[in-house]
Amino acid sequence: MKIVTIKHLEEYKLEVLFEDGTLKLINLETFLKTSNNPLILKYLDLKLFSQVYLDSCGVPCWGDNEMDINPLSILNDEF
């Protein structure tokens, strides 16, 4: 399912709206802090994290697509 909007709220929290109207609030703090991947760890910097955007397929991305999240993981409450 495609995400139509994504909004950074505060800290590591995002508001995600899917095309069917489903609204999810997710907190990626634990995901980021427990990662061993340096490309993911750099997004502990809130200035970088807040620059989340949707690619042309409706996938949340950061940087030059250095980090992205599968929309189904959000929909299935995997965070």
N, C-alpha and C positions, 0 to 999 in steps of 0.2 A: 504494500500500500504506500502511496506517495505522500510525503510531507509537503504541505503548502506554505506554512510559515514556521519560522523558528525565531525565538526571542531569548536573548540572555537576560535573566532577571537579576541575579546577584550571585556573588561568589561563583560556585560551579553549578548553578541551577539554570535550567533551560525550560522554556515553555514551548511545546511542540504541538502543532495543529495538523492533523491528517485530513486528506481530501474528503473523508466521510463524516467529518465533524468531530472525530475523537480528539480530545485534548489531553495531553500528558504533561506532567511536570516531572522532570528528572533531575537528579543530583549526581554529577559525575565525579565528585570529590574522591570517593573511595576508589573508583576505577582508575583515576589519574595517579593517586598516591601509591597504589599497589603495583603499578606497571613497572616493568624492567626495561621498557623500550625508551631510549632517549628522545625519540621523535614524539612520543606521547608525553613524557615527563616535562618537556619544555612548556606544555600548555597548563602547567601549574601556575605559570605567570598569568595572572588574571587579565592583564592588558591583552595578551595573546588569546586567551580563552574566550574573551568577550567578542572576538572578531569572527565568531561562527557564522557560516553562511550555508545556503543550500546550493548544490550543484544543479546542473540542468536536469538531472533525474530525481531531484528532491531528496538527496542524501546530505545530511549535515556534515560539513567539512570545515577544516581549519588549515590555515597556511595555503601552500600550493598543493592542496590535497594530500598533505603529509599525514593527516589523521582524519578519518571519517568513521561514521557509526552507521551500522545497518539499521534502517528504519524498523524492521521487524523486531530487533532487539529492544527498541524503545517501546513498541506496541505491546510486546510480551513482558514488559516490566523486568527486564534483565539487569537493570542498573539500580 
